[in-house]
Every structure is written in C-alpha cells, then in structure tokens.
Amino acid sequence: MRPSARTGLKGRQMRIFVGNLSYGTTEDALRGAFEAYGEVGSVAIITAPDTGRSRGFGFVEMTNEQEARAAISGLNGKMVDGRPLNVDEAQSRHRDSRPRR
C-alpha cells in the first residue's frame, strides 16, 4: 500500500476540534499554540456568516498524528485568551438524507 501524497512519510494527518475559544482568539494565535507541538497544516476558526464573528470553535489540521495527539493532550484544558480550551480529535460529519425541520 502506497502512502498518499497528503500523508507523506510522516504518517496520517489529523484534524483536531478546538472548542471554547474566546471570541478574540485569532487563527495566528491558535496556530502558535499548536506549533509548539509540531507542524500545523491549517487552522480555521468558524465564524457566523451574517456577522463574521467567531462562533467559539475551530479546527486545526496537523501533518503528523503523533504530534497531533501530543497537542491534544497538552492543550486540552489549557487557558488561551482567558478560556480553557476543549481539544479533541475531530469527528467526521455524517449527513443523513432526512430533510431538516
């Protein structure tokens, strides 16, 4: 089995959920916190479409699974911008075919 270009030689990429973000936390600040544990592929703080204001959570992709697990362990509960982070491996979203009410 050949490793994909996305995972390269470092192992599986991991997407991490980061909750309880302060509304003032920036993507650069979040990236800096995670870079202390390894290489960060991307950072996205989710914003409300109508206001552009942070919704208080985001996602970080790290390029190495071991580094990602170390970041989860090290940052879960850590205070960033006055709030304790909730950090865990992101779960994939499964959309069901039922219409929303």
N, C-alpha and C positions, 0 to 999 in steps of 0.2 A: 504494500500500500504506500503510495507516494504522498508525502505531506503537501498540502495545498500551498499556494503562494501566500495566502492570507496567514497561515500559521507559521510558515517558515521553519527554521530549525529550533526555535525557542519553545515549541510546544503550543498548546491550544490557547488562543486568545480568550479572554474572559470579560464579559460585560457585567458591570457592578452597579447596583442600585444604591443611590445615596439619598436618604430622606432626612427630614427635619432641618433642612437648610435655612439659614437666615435669609430674609428677602434681599439683604445687601451682599450676600456672598457672590463673588464673580467666578466665571469659568476659570480665569487665570489663578485665582486663589485656590480653587478646588484642584486644579491641575498640580499646583505646587505641593499641596498636601499629599497627593498620590505619588508624585515623582520621588518623594523621599523613599518609596518602596520599590521603584523600578520604572520601566519605560511605559509611558502613557500614550496610547494611540489616539484617543479622542475624549473630549469632555463636552457634555451638553446639559445645561440647566434648562428645564422645561418651563416655558412661560405661557401665560394666558394669552390667547390670540387677540382678544379685544383690548387689553391694556398693556401687553408686553411685560407685565410684572411677573416675577418668579412665582411659580406655584409651590415652591418649597421642596422640590426634589429634582434629581437629575440622574444622569448615567455617565459612568466612566468606563472606557474600554482600555484594558491593559494587555500588552502584547505577550505576556508570559504568565501562565497560570499560577506558578509558584509565587511570583511577585504579587499577583493579584490576591491570592489567599493571604499573604503576609499583610497586604494593605487592608484587607477586610478585618483581619484580626487586630491590627494596630490602630485602625481609625474608628471602628465601631465604638460609640460612646465618647469619643474624643470631642472636646469643645472646639468648635470653629465658629468664629464670629459670634460668640456668646451662646451657642446652642450645641447640645450633644448630638453628634451625627448618628443616624441609623444606617449602617452599611452592611450589605449582604449581596450575594450573587443574584443577579437579575434573573427573573423567571420569564420564560418566553410567553408571549400573549397568545392565547388561543381564542380566536373569534369563532363564535358559533353562528349558525346560519339563521337563528331566530331574529326577527326584527325587534329593535328596541321600542319600548313604550314611552 
